[in-house]
């Protein structure tokens, strides 16, 4: 029965978000320390495999920072150092195709709030966001940097479209990757202020002892009924 429910949920999600096909150029969002060099990565996709030998031009905030040749696996690289904190728009172009992503530059020690999109924003069996979620996240974002997590069947691209459509704050969407994201964030010198999401996401962050909120009963978290309750408890 549990497998059947999961399968139905996935079918519903894909019917809600029909544009989940891979783009021709993929740039993943990243969070990095200000003043530290980072390697920008663009994946040039063919119909089945990565496309090697493509000249890829990289842009930061619409300004070109140079070109690179994609390898046999379709990946192209370019180094960049963010000199100021804040959000940077990253773009890669090869021929007529291009992909975009976000680079979020923060000071070391910044306390980040992670939000599991599928586990805390989507109303079950619908495409609607949970009540007051946009407003509350906007207020949270004024105090702490917010990062959205891609945790389930939906691609980061599909999640970004949904967030934009529903007028959420602009912030990176990063793969949860079974909790690897939290290890990487700590290694970069950041802190995890809070995690808002489903059981597996909260469980994967427990070693770092963040505040944890969930809309279901999860050990080690505060169970909440709505986003307004999260706002009141997240100080």
C-alpha positions as CSV (number, residue, x, y, z in Angstrom):
1,X,0.0,0.0,0.0
2,X,2.8,2.4,0.9
3,X,4.6,1.7,-2.5
4,X,1.3,2.3,-4.3
5,X,0.7,5.7,-2.5
6,X,4.3,6.7,-3.3
7,X,3.8,5.8,-7.0
8,X,0.6,7.8,-7.1
9,X,2.3,10.8,-5.5
10,X,5.1,10.7,-8.1
11,X,2.6,10.5,-11.0
12,X,0.7,13.5,-9.6
13,X,3.9,15.5,-9.2
14,X,4.9,14.8,-12.8
15,X,1.5,15.8,-14.1
16,X,1.7,19.0,-12.1
17,X,5.2,19.8,-13.4
18,X,5.3,18.6,-17.0
19,X,8.5,20.5,-18.0
20,X,11.0,18.3,-16.2
21,X,13.1,17.4,-19.3
22,X,16.8,18.1,-19.0
23,X,18.0,21.4,-20.5
24,X,20.7,21.5,-23.1
25,X,23.1,23.2,-20.6
26,X,22.8,22.7,-16.9
27,X,24.3,24.9,-14.2
28,X,23.7,23.9,-10.6
29,X,23.1,26.6,-8.0
30,X,25.9,26.9,-5.4
31,X,26.6,28.6,-2.1
32,X,30.2,29.8,-1.5
33,X,32.3,31.9,0.9
34,X,32.9,35.5,-0.3
35,X,36.5,36.0,-1.5
36,X,37.1,32.4,-2.2
37,X,37.7,31.1,-5.8
38,X,35.2,28.6,-7.0
39,X,35.0,26.5,-10.1
40,X,31.8,27.2,-12.2
41,X,30.6,24.0,-13.9
42,X,28.4,23.8,-16.9
43,X,27.1,20.5,-18.3
44,X,26.4,20.5,-22.0
45,X,23.8,17.8,-22.7
46,X,23.0,16.0,-25.9
47,X,19.9,13.8,-26.4
48,X,21.5,10.9,-24.5
49,X,25.0,11.9,-23.5
50,X,27.2,14.9,-22.7
51,X,28.5,16.8,-25.7
52,X,32.3,17.2,-25.7
53,X,34.3,19.7,-27.7
54,X,31.8,22.5,-27.3
55,X,33.0,26.1,-26.8
56,X,31.2,27.3,-23.7
57,X,31.2,31.0,-22.7
58,X,30.5,31.9,-19.1
59,X,28.8,35.0,-17.8
60,X,28.4,36.4,-14.3
61,X,25.7,39.0,-13.9
62,X,25.5,39.2,-17.8
63,X,29.3,40.0,-18.1
64,X,31.5,37.5,-19.9
65,X,34.3,36.0,-17.8
66,X,35.7,33.9,-20.6
67,X,35.3,30.7,-22.6
68,X,36.1,27.0,-22.0
69,X,36.0,23.8,-24.0
70,X,33.7,21.0,-22.7
71,X,35.4,17.6,-22.2
72,X,34.3,14.3,-23.5
73,X,31.8,14.0,-20.6
74,X,30.2,17.3,-21.6
75,X,31.5,19.3,-18.6
76,X,33.1,22.7,-19.0
77,X,34.7,24.7,-16.2
78,X,35.6,28.3,-15.4
79,X,37.0,29.8,-12.2
80,X,35.4,32.8,-10.5
81,X,36.0,34.6,-7.2
82,X,33.0,36.5,-5.7
83,X,34.3,39.6,-4.1
84,X,31.0,40.7,-2.6
85,X,28.3,38.9,-0.6
86,X,25.0,38.5,-2.4
87,X,23.4,36.7,-5.3
88,X,25.1,36.3,-8.6
89,X,23.5,35.1,-11.8
90,X,25.6,32.6,-13.7
91,X,25.0,31.8,-17.3
92,X,26.7,29.5,-19.8
93,X,26.2,29.6,-23.5
94,X,27.2,27.1,-26.2
95,X,26.0,27.9,-29.7
96,X,22.3,28.8,-29.5
97,X,21.8,27.0,-26.2
98,X,22.3,28.4,-22.7
99,X,21.7,27.6,-19.1
100,X,21.4,29.7,-15.9
101,X,22.1,29.2,-12.3
102,X,22.7,31.2,-9.1
103,X,25.8,31.7,-7.0
104,X,25.1,32.8,-3.4
105,X,28.1,34.4,-1.8
106,X,28.1,34.6,2.0
107,X,30.5,35.4,4.8
108,X,31.9,32.5,6.7
109,X,29.9,31.9,9.8
110,X,26.6,32.8,8.1
111,X,23.6,30.9,9.5
112,X,21.6,29.3,6.8
113,X,17.9,28.2,6.8
114,X,17.3,25.2,4.6
115,X,13.8,24.6,3.2
116,X,12.8,21.2,1.7
117,X,10.4,22.3,-1.0
118,X,8.6,19.0,-1.5
119,X,8.6,18.3,2.2
120,X,7.4,21.6,3.5
121,X,6.0,23.9,0.8
122,X,3.8,21.8,-1.5
123,X,0.3,21.0,-0.4
124,X,-0.2,17.3,-0.8
125,X,-1.9,16.3,-4.0
126,X,-1.9,19.8,-5.4
127,X,0.4,22.4,-7.0
128,X,-0.5,25.0,-4.4
129,X,2.0,26.4,-1.9
130,X,1.2,26.1,1.8
131,X,-0.7,29.0,3.2
132,X,1.4,32.0,4.2
133,X,4.6,30.2,3.1
134,X,5.7,33.0,0.7
135,X,5.2,35.7,3.2
136,X,6.9,33.9,6.1
137,X,9.9,32.9,4.0
138,X,10.3,36.5,2.8
139,X,10.5,37.6,6.5
140,X,12.9,34.8,7.4
141,X,15.1,35.8,4.4
142,X,15.5,39.2,5.9
143,X,17.2,37.7,9.0
144,X,18.9,34.6,7.6
145,X,20.0,33.5,4.1
146,X,17.5,30.9,2.8
147,X,18.4,27.9,0.6
148,X,15.8,25.7,-1.0
149,X,16.5,21.9,-1.2
150,X,15.6,19.6,-4.0
151,X,14.9,16.3,-2.3
152,X,12.5,14.1,-4.4
153,X,11.2,13.3,-7.8
154,X,11.2,16.9,-9.1
155,X,14.2,18.3,-10.8
156,X,15.8,21.5,-9.6
157,X,14.7,23.2,-12.8
158,X,11.0,22.2,-12.2
159,X,11.3,23.4,-8.6
160,X,12.7,26.8,-9.7
161,X,9.8,27.3,-12.1
162,X,7.3,26.5,-9.4
163,X,8.9,28.8,-6.9
164,X,9.0,31.6,-9.5
165,X,5.4,31.0,-10.5
166,X,4.3,31.3,-6.9
167,X,6.4,34.4,-6.2
168,X,8.8,33.0,-3.6
169,X,12.0,34.8,-2.8
170,X,14.8,34.2,-5.3
171,X,17.3,31.9,-3.7
172,X,19.4,28.9,-4.7
173,X,17.9,25.4,-5.2
174,X,20.4,22.8,-4.2
175,X,20.3,19.0,-4.3
176,X,19.9,17.6,-0.8
177,X,21.9,14.5,-2.0
178,X,21.0,12.3,1.0
179,X,22.4,14.9,3.4
180,X,25.7,15.5,1.6
181,X,24.8,19.2,1.2
182,X,25.0,19.7,5.0
183,X,28.5,18.3,5.2
184,X,29.6,20.6,2.4
185,X,28.0,23.6,4.0
186,X,29.8,23.0,7.3
187,X,33.1,22.3,5.5
188,X,32.9,25.8,3.9
189,X,32.6,27.5,7.2
190,X,28.9,28.1,7.3
191,X,26.3,27.2,10.0
192,X,22.9,25.5,9.8
193,X,20.4,27.7,11.6
194,X,17.4,25.6,10.8
195,X,16.1,22.8,8.6
196,X,12.4,22.8,7.6
197,X,11.2,19.6,5.8
198,X,10.4,16.0,5.8
199,X,11.7,13.2,8.1
200,X,14.7,12.1,6.0
201,X,16.0,15.6,5.5
202,X,15.8,16.4,9.2
203,X,17.4,13.1,10.2
204,X,20.3,13.8,7.9
205,X,21.1,17.1,9.6
206,X,20.7,16.1,13.2
207,X,24.4,15.8,13.9
208,X,24.7,19.5,13.4
209,X,21.9,20.2,15.9
210,X,20.0,22.9,13.9
211,X,16.5,24.0,14.8
212,X,14.2,21.6,13.0
213,X,10.6,22.0,11.9
214,X,8.3,19.6,10.2
215,X,4.6,19.3,9.3
216,X,4.6,15.7,10.5
217,X,5.8,14.1,13.7
218,X,9.6,13.7,13.4
219,X,11.9,12.8,16.3
220,X,14.1,15.8,17.1
221,X,12.0,18.3,15.4
222,X,9.1,20.7,16.3
223,X,5.9,19.6,14.7
224,X,4.0,22.6,13.3
225,X,0.6,23.1,11.7
226,X,1.4,26.1,9.5
227,X,4.2,28.5,8.4
228,X,3.1,31.2,10.7
229,X,4.0,28.9,13.6
230,X,7.5,28.5,12.1
231,X,7.9,32.3,11.9
232,X,7.0,32.6,15.6
233,X,9.4,29.8,16.7
234,X,12.3,30.7,14.4
235,X,14.2,33.4,16.3
